[in-house]
Amino acid sequence: MDWRRAKSVLILAFLMLNLLLGYQLWTEWRAQLNTSADWTSLPAETRQIMAEKKIRIESKIPSETPSMKDLSYLLKQSSSDKGIGIKPIASPPETRIVFNPKELTDALGKVISELDKYAYDDPGSREGVFVLNRIENGYPMFDIHLELYNKDQKIRGYRQDVIQVLSSQEAKDQQVLPASKALTPLIEKQLVPGSVIKDIRLGYHGQIFDTEEQLAAPSWRVLLESGEVYYVHAVSGEIDTGNGNADRTAERNMAAMGERKTL
């Protein structure tokens, strides 16, 4: 056997393997850059204000800037309506299934209508309640919820907003603002010193009015560690503190507190 030649072949194979691994690392790094941006994507002036006000961002700043349009829909049933209580689940499944869409659909798809159109919202959930948002065009509707009430590691009841999406041929697609640009006025003018941003997400938001037909606009949702929520219109940049839905949310939560005791 020609050991010198065999040695050369092994060295060449080793170099090729290193090149392959290096290429894989490079492509993974590029993919991460394409899906998220570091907080350094904010203007220098904004970063200076963050330092002065001791504001922290503990979430990736998305870099996506898709074209989106307003969403019109009929609110067929609101979970905050009087007489709409928590519906008990006869055979409560384990809470772990909420993290697996297929298992969740298999367990509760015949109990909860259009369950496959809702997605788990971990940052928006609270103790004892898993919150899922309605998904349209691949993005969450932050005001349309499916709430799964859990106790002792079992999902024991639910409440659901039921909607019918309307054709929106008149609405025009518009490219949304980058998250970094939407955050800038929020940080500079709205957030109090010491605020911590824990989640930044693109979706739809619109105040719920006392009418059947509703409108939701592309919006960046910014969640704070304190529980406060801000919505930034993803086209105009207008900021909504979320207070427009505060009464609805409070009414829903107070009713739920009383009903959960009976689950």
N, C-alpha and C positions, 0 to 999 in steps of 0.2 A: 504493500500500500504506500502511495506517495503521501507521507504525513505533511510535507510542506504544502502540498496542494490542498489537502483536506483542511489544514489550518487556515489557509486563505479563504476557503469557502465558508468556514464557520465565522470568520471575522466579517466577511461580506454579509452573511445572513444576519449577524448581530447588528450591523450598521443599518440594514434595511428595516429591522424590527424597531430600532430606535427612531428612524425616520417616520415609520407608521404611527408609533405612539405619540411622537411629537405633533404629527398632523392632526391626530384625534384631539389632543389637548387644545390645539389652536382652533379647531372648528367649534369645540365646546365653548371656548372663551369668546369667540365671535358670536355664537348663538346667545350667550348671556348678554352681550352688549346690545344685541338687537331687541331683546325683550325688556330690558330695564336700564335705567340710567342712574348713576350715582348722584347724591345730593349736590355734588360739585357742578352739576348741570345748571344750578341756579345762578343768577347773576351775582357778581362779587359784592354788590351793595346789599343784596338780600342776605347773603351769607354773613356779612358784617352785622346786620340787624339781628340775625339769629344768635350770633355770639353775644351781642349786647343784651338781648332779652332772654338769653339762656333757653332758646327754643331748640328742641331736638327732633330729628326725623329718624324714627326707628323702622322705617319701611322703605322698600325700594321705590324709586320714582319711575313710574312707567314711561316708556319712550314712544308708545304707540300713538299715532295721530290719524286714525281712520276717518273716512267720510261717513257721517251719520245724519239722520233727519228726525224731526219731531215724530212722536208716536201718539196716535189717537186710539182711545179704547173706551169701551163701556164698562163701568164698574157694576157688575151684576150682583155682587154680594160683598159687603165689607165686613170684616171680622169684628169691627167696632160697632156695627149696627145693634140696636136694642133687640133682644131676643135671640141673638146669635151667640151662643155660648161655646164652651169647649166641648167638642164631641168626643166621648170616651171611645177607646179602642178595645174591643172585646178580648182580643188575644194580644196583649202588649208585647212587642218584640224588644230585643235588647238594644240599648242606646248606641252600641258600636256600629250598627248598620248605617247610621246617618253619614258616616265617613266613606261609605261605599255606595255610589248611586245605584248599581245593579242590585245589590242586596236590599237596599231600601225599597226599590221598585218591586222586587220580588215579594217582599214582606207586606207592603202597604199599598201597592199599585191598584188593588181591587177595592181598597177601602177609601182612598183619597183620590178624587178625580184629577186628571192631568198632572199627576205627581211627577212625571218625567219632564215637565216643563219648569220645574223649580230646582234650584241649586243651593246647596248649603252655604251660608254666609257666616263663617266662623267669627270674624271681627264684630259682626253685627248681632251675634247671639248674646244671651245673658244667662245667668244662673237659673237652671231649671227649665229653660226654654231654648230649643234649637230653632233658629230662624233661617228659613229658606226664601230666596227671592225668585220671583217669576223671571224667566229668561226669554228675551225676544231679540231676534237677530244676533244672537250670541252674547248679549249683554244683559246684566241684571236690571230689573225694575226695582229701585230701592224702596218704593212705597207700596209694593204689592207683595204680600208675605204669605207664607205658609208657616205656622208656628207649631212645633211639635213639643208638647209638654212632657217632661220626663221626671221620674221619681224612682229612687232605688234601682237605678240603672235599667229602667224600662220606659219605653215611650207609651204613655198611658192615655193621651188625648191630643187633639189638634184643633186649630182654627185656621180658616183659609179665606183669603181674598179671592174672589172669582171674577174674572174679566173676560171680555171679548174684544180682541184687537180689531180695529177698523182699518179699511183700506186708506192709505195716506198718499194717494197719487199726486195731490197738490203740493205736498211737502217736498222740498228740495234737499238733496244731499249737500252737506257742507263739511269741510275738513275741520276737525276739532282742534282746539288749542293744545299744545303740549302740556303735560301735567306740570312741568317746571314753570311754565308761564302762568298757569292757573294758580299755582301756589304763591307766586310772588306777592300779589296784593293782599292775599290772606295773611301771610307772615308779617308783612310790613304794616298793615292797618287793622287787622282783626284779632289776631292771637295775642293773648295776655302773656307776660313774662313767665317762663317756666313751662310753657305748653309742650306736650310731647305728641307728635303725630305718629299714630301706630298703623294706619292703613290709608292707602290712596288707591281709588278704584274708579274705572270708567263705567258708566251705565246711563240709566234714564231716571229723571226726577221731575216731579211737578206737584204743586200743592193740590190736595184733594178737596174739591168743592162739593157743595150740596146739590150736585147734578149727576145725572147718569153718565154723560159723556165727559171724559177727562183728557188731559193733554200732558204728556211727559216729554221733556227735552233732554238731549244728550248733556250729561253733567259729570263732573268729577266729584266723587264723594270723598271727603277728608274726615277721617275719624280720629278723635283725640283719645289719649289714655284716660282722660277724665270722664269719657262717655259722651262728650259734646260731638255734634256732627255738623259739618259745613258742606254745602253743595255749591260748586262753582259751575255756572253755565259754560259748557264746553265750547261754545261759539262766541258769545258776547263777553264772557268773563264776569258776568254779574254774580254776586255772592248772595246765597240764601243761607241763613243760619239754621234753617230747619224748623224754626218756630211756627211756621205755617201749619205744620202737622203736630205741634206739641200737644194741643188739646185732644186730638184723635188718639195719639199715643198714650197719653195719660189715662184717658177713658178706657182704652183697651187694657192697659196694665192693671188698673184698679179692679176691673171686672174679672180679670184673669186671676188675681190674687185670691179673691173669694172663691172662685170655682176650683182652683187647684187643690184647695183643702179637702174637697170631696172626692178627688181622684184616687 
